């Protein structure tokens, strides 16, 4: 699937973070958008990974009655997962 984060700059739930100097020598601030990821195909345990974390980390999704969901703070753009 592909998730496209909204490009709204006025969303009150946007989070602006500063990358620490050890992570980014330029000290660039990056705006992250809360993005809901859903899985509706069933299962007992569901994890998500994607281009937003270089396919390195399995993020557990929470089970509800009909699906699994997680909220991830992603940079604006298109992400595969």
MIDRENNU-152464 format. One record per residue: x, y, z of N, C-alpha, C in turn; residue in three letters. Coordinates in nm, 4 decimals, padded with zeros to 6 digits, always signed. Layout:
X;Y;Z;X;Y;Z;X;Y;Z;Ala
...
This chain:
+00.0815;-00.1201;+00.0000;+00.0000;+00.0000;+00.0000;+00.0858;+00.1264;+00.0000;Unk
+00.0261;+00.2343;-00.0331;+00.0944;+00.3641;-00.0326;+00.0143;+00.4588;+00.0546;Unk
+00.0833;+00.5269;+00.1444;+00.0186;+00.6273;+00.2295;+00.0673;+00.7634;+00.1853;Unk
-00.0245;+00.8528;+00.1626;+00.0120;+00.9899;+00.1291;-00.0273;+01.0771;+00.2468;Unk
+00.0724;+01.1364;+00.3099;+00.0430;+01.2221;+00.4237;-00.0195;+01.3502;+00.3742;Unk
-00.1135;+01.4056;+00.4511;-00.1749;+01.5320;+00.4099;-00.0702;+01.6424;+00.4057;Unk
-00.0885;+01.7373;+00.3206;+00.0078;+01.8464;+00.3098;-00.0462;+01.9739;+00.3731;Unk
-00.1388;+01.9602;+00.4658;-00.1944;+02.0766;+00.5323;-00.0924;+02.1317;+00.6308;Unk
-00.0582;+02.2590;+00.6173;+00.0378;+02.3173;+00.7087;-00.0300;+02.3820;+00.8280;Unk
-00.1618;+02.3872;+00.8295;-00.2326;+02.4517;+00.9391;-00.2991;+02.3517;+01.0332;Unk
-00.2723;+02.2223;+01.0161;-00.3327;+02.1230;+01.1048;-00.2821;+02.1436;+01.2468;Unk
-00.3716;+02.1548;+01.3446;-00.3273;+02.1781;+01.4817;-00.2538;+02.0602;+01.5412;Unk
-00.2653;+01.9410;+01.4809;-00.1990;+01.8248;+01.5361;-00.0610;+01.8019;+01.4757;Unk
-00.0143;+01.8911;+01.3882;+00.1200;+01.8761;+01.3341;+00.2211;+01.8819;+01.4469;Unk
+00.3281;+01.8100;+01.4309;+00.4341;+01.8090;+01.5300;+00.5611;+01.8561;+01.4628;Unk
+00.6270;+01.9531;+01.5222;+00.7539;+02.0018;+01.4690;+00.8623;+01.9552;+01.5645;Unk
+00.9603;+01.8840;+01.5099;+01.0672;+01.8318;+01.5934;+01.2008;+01.8845;+01.5439;Unk
+01.2947;+01.8965;+01.6336;+01.4311;+01.9322;+01.5958;+01.5151;+01.8062;+01.6027;Unk
+01.5897;+01.7820;+01.4993;+01.6790;+01.6669;+01.4969;+01.8034;+01.7048;+01.5752;Unk
+01.8479;+01.6160;+01.6623;+01.9638;+01.6484;+01.7457;+02.0882;+01.6604;+01.6589;Unk
+02.1867;+01.7383;+01.7020;+02.3088;+01.7564;+01.6225;+02.3794;+01.6255;+01.5899;Unk
+02.3687;+01.5260;+01.6778;+02.4339;+01.3987;+01.6489;+02.3656;+01.3264;+01.5332;Unk
+02.2364;+01.3530;+01.5129;+02.1623;+01.2908;+01.4037;+02.1688;+01.3727;+01.2758;Unk
+02.1810;+01.5034;+01.2899;+02.1757;+01.5894;+01.1728;+02.2612;+01.7131;+01.1996;Unk
+02.3746;+01.7197;+01.1362;+02.4682;+01.8287;+01.1624;+02.4160;+01.9640;+01.1144;Unk
+02.3103;+01.9639;+01.0316;+02.2552;+02.0894;+00.9823;+02.1534;+02.1497;+01.0778;Unk
+02.1055;+02.0721;+01.1748;+02.0067;+02.1220;+01.2695;+01.8738;+02.1566;+01.2048;Unk
+01.8335;+02.0820;+01.1026;+01.7110;+02.1097;+01.0289;+01.5899;+02.0641;+01.1103;Unk
+01.4871;+02.1471;+01.1163;+01.3609;+02.1075;+01.1766;+01.2756;+02.0408;+01.0699;Unk
+01.2046;+01.9360;+01.1098;+01.1213;+01.8632;+01.0156;+00.9792;+01.8555;+01.0703;Unk
+00.8824;+01.8881;+00.9880;+00.7427;+01.8818;+01.0263;+00.6917;+01.7403;+01.0020;Unk
+00.6315;+01.6800;+01.1037;+00.5789;+01.5454;+01.0917;+00.4271;+01.5496;+01.1027;Unk
+00.3613;+01.4651;+01.0238;+00.2160;+01.4614;+01.0160;+00.1667;+01.3315;+01.0798;Unk
+00.0742;+01.3376;+01.1773;+00.0178;+01.2135;+01.2309;-00.0627;+01.1432;+01.1215;Unk
-00.0264;+01.0179;+01.0942;-00.0853;+00.9424;+00.9838;-00.1380;+00.8089;+01.0359;Unk
-00.2652;+00.7805;+01.0122;-00.3255;+00.6544;+01.0553;-00.3016;+00.5494;+00.9475;Unk
-00.2425;+00.4369;+00.9882;-00.2230;+00.3225;+00.8989;-00.3178;+00.2127;+00.9455;Unk
-00.3900;+00.1499;+00.8506;-00.4887;+00.0468;+00.8843;-00.4613;-00.0818;+00.8083;Unk
-00.4954;-00.1945;+00.8711;-00.4915;-00.3264;+00.8088;-00.6247;-00.3924;+00.8364;Unk
-00.6994;-00.4284;+00.7287;-00.8344;-00.4848;+00.7430;-00.8410;-00.6308;+00.6998;Unk
-00.7269;-00.6965;+00.6808;-00.7255;-00.8320;+00.6265;-00.7161;-00.9402;+00.7334;Unk
-00.7376;-00.9050;+00.8610;-00.7381;-01.0040;+00.9678;-00.5995;-01.0371;+01.0201;Unk
-00.5954;-01.1338;+01.1104;-00.4700;-01.1778;+01.1701;-00.4765;-01.1706;+01.3216;Unk
-00.3779;-01.2316;+01.3863;-00.3689;-01.2277;+01.5323;-00.2744;-01.1180;+01.5781;Unk
-00.1618;-01.1051;+01.5117;-00.0645;-00.9989;+01.5388;-00.0261;-00.9380;+01.4053;Unk
-00.0284;-00.8068;+01.3963;+00.0033;-00.7389;+01.2708;+00.1079;-00.6321;+01.3003;Unk
+00.2080;-00.6256;+01.2137;+00.3149;-00.5269;+01.2246;+00.3231;-00.4511;+01.0931;Unk
+00.3761;-00.3297;+01.0978;+00.3932;-00.2509;+00.9766;+00.5374;-00.2005;+00.9708;Unk
+00.5875;-00.1907;+00.8504;+00.7177;-00.1310;+00.8235;+00.7070;-00.0636;+00.6882;Unk
+00.7998;+00.0225;+00.6546;+00.7881;+00.0897;+00.5257;+00.9057;+00.1790;+00.4936;Unk
+00.8870;+00.2544;+00.3871;+00.9936;+00.3448;+00.3441;+01.0186;+00.4542;+00.4470;Unk
+00.9207;+00.4829;+00.5321;+00.9361;+00.5869;+00.6338;+01.0371;+00.5487;+00.7421;Unk
+01.0697;+00.4189;+00.7558;+01.1743;+00.3773;+00.8497;+01.2766;+00.2862;+00.7813;Unk
+01.2886;+00.3024;+00.6512;+01.3834;+00.2251;+00.5683;+01.3624;+00.0741;+00.5820;Unk
+01.2406;+00.0314;+00.6063;+01.2027;-00.1097;+00.6174;+01.2801;-00.1813;+00.7291;Unk
+01.3255;-00.1099;+00.8308;+01.4123;-00.1685;+00.9342;+01.3402;-00.2124;+01.0601;Unk
+01.2290;-00.1490;+01.0942;+01.1633;-00.1751;+01.2220;+01.0221;-00.2261;+01.2000;Unk
+00.9839;-00.3330;+01.2719;+00.8461;-00.3812;+01.2697;+00.7699;-00.3074;+01.3792;Unk
+00.6696;-00.2302;+01.3417;+00.5904;-00.1532;+01.4363;+00.4604;-00.2295;+01.4620;Unk
+00.4327;-00.2666;+01.5871;+00.3082;-00.3392;+01.6146;+00.1863;-00.2504;+01.5938;Unk
+00.0820;-00.3114;+01.5390;-00.0440;-00.2409;+01.5193;-00.1419;-00.2896;+01.6260;Unk
-00.2318;-00.2004;+01.6676;-00.3306;-00.2353;+01.7710;-00.4576;-00.2894;+01.7077;Unk
-00.5063;-00.3968;+01.7666;-00.6268;-00.4615;+01.7154;-00.7508;-00.3935;+01.7720;Unk
-00.8470;-00.3659;+01.6823;-00.9787;-00.3203;+01.7242;-01.0779;-00.4272;+01.6799;Unk
-01.2044;-00.3964;+01.6829;-01.3056;-00.4955;+01.6466;-01.2931;-00.5384;+01.4998;Unk
-01.2702;-00.4421;+01.4090;-01.2728;-00.4722;+01.2657;-01.1376;-00.4672;+01.1965;Unk
-01.0355;-00.4073;+01.2594;-00.9086;-00.3910;+01.1894;-00.7943;-00.3713;+01.2882;Unk
-00.6759;-00.3490;+01.2341;-00.5586;-00.3129;+01.3121;-00.5180;-00.1726;+01.2694;Unk
-00.4744;-00.0910;+01.3650;-00.4338;+00.0455;+01.3313;-00.3097;+00.0856;+01.4102;Unk
-00.2420;+00.1857;+01.3590;-00.1350;+00.2534;+01.4308;-00.1302;+00.3961;+01.3789;Unk
-00.0848;+00.4866;+01.4611;-00.0629;+00.6247;+01.4186;+00.0872;+00.6481;+01.4193;Unk
+00.1401;+00.6872;+01.3054;+00.2826;+00.7164;+01.2918;+00.2990;+00.8606;+01.2488;Unk
+00.4005;+00.9273;+01.3019;+00.4295;+01.0661;+01.2653;+00.5286;+01.0630;+01.1498;Unk
+00.4813;+01.0993;+01.0297;+00.5595;+01.0870;+00.9074;+00.5840;+01.2226;+00.8441;Unk
+00.6962;+01.2372;+00.7744;+00.7184;+01.3605;+00.6991;+00.6193;+01.3667;+00.5834;Unk
+00.5838;+01.4872;+00.5381;+00.4934;+01.4993;+00.4244;+00.5499;+01.4259;+00.3032;Unk
+00.4608;+01.3640;+00.2264;+00.5039;+01.2936;+00.1056;+00.4312;+01.1626;+00.0897;Unk
+00.4825;+01.0797;+00.0021;+00.4258;+00.9486;-00.0270;+00.5173;+00.8431;+00.0322;Unk
+00.4572;+00.7481;+00.1035;+00.5337;+00.6424;+00.1712;+00.4754;+00.5062;+00.1358;Unk
+00.5610;+00.4092;+00.1079;+00.5156;+00.2723;+00.0845;+00.5280;+00.1952;+00.2144;Unk
+00.4309;+00.1039;+00.2375;+00.4368;+00.0219;+00.3585;+00.3709;-00.1124;+00.3345;Unk
